[in-house]
Amino acid sequence: MTNNVYEEARTTARKLRRSRSDRMVAGVCGGLARTFGVDTPVIRIILVAATLLGVGTGALVYLACWILMPEEA
């Protein structure tokens, strides 16, 4: 029973990857949008708002994601 649960979780897991097709700079917003199932402009607006209201925090998050997220194959 445990192996079956593990296999099911492994096949349904979504992988967080930077997008190659939906990108303006590095594909971070496109990859996040695909992973969470929302439109890319929504993620971009949230990121810009976080950058403006959070005194640059959104830009630091974007930079960290750019460095840490692998690009999709």
C-alpha positions as CSV (number, residue, x, y, z in Angstrom):
1,M,0.0,0.0,0.0
2,T,2.8,2.4,0.8
3,N,4.5,2.0,-2.6
4,N,1.3,2.7,-4.4
5,V,0.8,6.0,-2.5
6,Y,4.4,7.0,-3.2
7,E,4.0,6.2,-7.0
8,E,0.7,8.2,-7.1
9,A,2.3,11.2,-5.4
10,R,5.3,11.0,-7.7
11,T,3.3,11.0,-10.9
12,T,0.9,13.8,-9.8
13,A,3.6,16.1,-8.5
14,R,4.1,19.4,-10.4
15,K,7.6,20.5,-11.0
16,L,8.6,24.2,-10.6
17,R,10.6,25.2,-13.6
18,R,11.3,28.4,-15.5
19,S,9.4,28.7,-18.7
20,R,11.2,28.8,-22.0
21,S,8.2,30.0,-24.0
22,D,6.3,32.4,-21.7
23,R,9.1,34.8,-20.6
24,M,9.9,38.4,-20.5
25,V,13.2,38.2,-18.7
26,A,14.0,34.8,-17.3
27,G,10.7,32.9,-17.4
28,V,10.2,32.8,-13.6
29,C,6.7,34.3,-13.8
30,G,5.7,32.0,-16.6
31,G,6.9,29.0,-14.7
32,L,5.1,30.0,-11.5
33,A,1.9,30.6,-13.4
34,R,2.0,27.2,-15.1
35,T,2.7,25.5,-11.8
36,F,-0.1,27.2,-9.9
37,G,-2.6,27.2,-12.8
38,V,-3.1,31.0,-13.1
39,D,-2.5,33.5,-15.8
40,T,1.1,34.9,-16.2
41,P,0.0,38.6,-15.9
42,V,-1.5,37.9,-12.5
43,I,1.8,36.6,-11.2
44,R,3.6,39.6,-12.8
45,I,1.3,42.1,-11.2
46,I,1.7,40.4,-7.8
47,L,5.5,40.5,-8.2
48,V,5.5,44.2,-9.2
49,A,3.2,45.1,-6.3
50,A,5.5,43.1,-3.9
51,T,8.5,45.0,-5.3
52,L,6.9,48.4,-4.9
53,L,5.1,47.9,-1.6
54,G,7.8,45.7,-0.1
55,V,10.7,48.0,-0.8
56,G,12.4,45.7,-3.3
57,T,11.5,42.4,-1.7
58,G,9.8,41.2,-4.9
59,A,12.9,41.9,-6.9
60,L,15.0,39.9,-4.5
61,V,12.5,37.0,-4.7
62,Y,12.6,37.1,-8.5
63,L,16.4,37.1,-8.5
64,A,16.5,34.1,-6.1
65,C,14.0,32.2,-8.2
66,W,16.0,33.0,-11.4
67,I,19.1,31.5,-9.7
68,L,17.5,28.6,-8.0
69,M,14.8,27.4,-10.4
70,P,16.0,25.1,-13.2
71,E,14.8,25.9,-16.7
72,E,12.4,23.5,-18.3
73,A,13.8,21.0,-20.8
